[in-house]
Amino acid sequence: MEELRLLVSPSPHIRDTDTTEKIMFAVLISLLPVVAAAVYFFRWEAVRVLLLSAASAVATEAIWQRLRNKPIRIGDGSALITGVLLGLSVPPTLPSWMVILGAAVAIAIGKQVFGGLGHNPFNPALVGRAFLTASFGRAMTTWTAPFDAVTAATPLAMGAAVSRIPDLFFGSVAGSLGETSALAILLGGIYLFYKGVIDYRIPVGIGATVAVFALLAGENPVFHLLAGSVLFGAVYMATDMVTSPVTKAGRWIFGVGIGVIIMVIRIWGGYPEGVTFAILLMNAVTPLLNRWTRPRIYGQGVKVSE
């Protein structure tokens, strides 16, 4: 007679067919329109940056895990996603060695130093971008126009008065590789929502807050939504499962907070763009949002009279 074994484990007992590999593959699929737009507008410079960033991120993760005698898990795709997202977050003319260094910092400091996937409090790609911005400010703010690689100003630097909405929507403007084409980002976001990878609350919270804030400040809301990296950050950075809240209310607060910080920096700050800093700041608040907005246990906090 066969021996029966009872497996006892803590709740919750939830089964799901999703795996890290499936989720990362879905994100990669969603990034195809964004990558295609980047290559179309910025040619071989986009290919160079994206390949270097992705390769550096994957290599850094493998080296770090090998040095710590941990199983090498680069096959889960998380390091590759970090490298691609970082590559899409920098100017097309960023020197190769800076791209490699930024991707290495994103993985080593933004992810592995905290224990690896699932333990990092901040979005790793944004950690790498913040490091590059703080260390190499001039290189990170040198922009080129699409196709001809001539130095040009971004729409945020020029202002709404001289920026054409169709150019912002389709992507024929200067900027980071992945932020210029709103159409490509929206296509990727729709795919992620369809696959259930992202929740609508964070992107909608960011977009609605940016639009309302712009209206109250007398600015063009459409311009602020399409210019810079608001859409790219809202769809691909702020929705990171590890660094964003898990509760519905927490996600709304998270998105609204990001939108407010973005507009405060844009309107009154000395820096034309604030998406990176807004998301990183709200990443730090995520544990508190999870605690404050988690469902209460029935009867908790109710005093019983003697």
HELIX and SHEET records of a PDB file:
HELIX    1   1 THR A   20  LEU A   67  1                                  48    
HELIX    2   2 ILE A   74  ASP A   76  5                                   3    
HELIX    3   3 SER A   78  LEU A   88  1                                  11    
HELIX    4   4 SER A   96  ALA A  108  1                                  13    
HELIX    5   5 GLN A  112  PHE A  114  5                                   3    
HELIX    6   6 PRO A  124  SER A  135  1                                  12    
HELIX    7   7 GLY A  137  MET A  140  1                                   4    
HELIX    8   8 PRO A  155  MET A  158  1                                   4    
HELIX    9   9 ALA A  160  VAL A  162  5                                   3    
HELIX   10  10 ILE A  165  PHE A  170  1                                   6    
HELIX   11  11 ALA A  182  TYR A  194  1                                  13    
HELIX   12  12 ARG A  201  LEU A  216  1                                  16    
HELIX   13  13 PRO A  221  LEU A  226  1                                   6    
HELIX   14  14 VAL A  230  PHE A  232  1                                   3    
HELIX   15  15 GLY A  233  MET A  237  3                                   5    
HELIX   16  16 LYS A  248  TRP A  268  1                                  21    
HELIX   17  17 VAL A  275  THR A  293  1                                  19    
END                                                                             
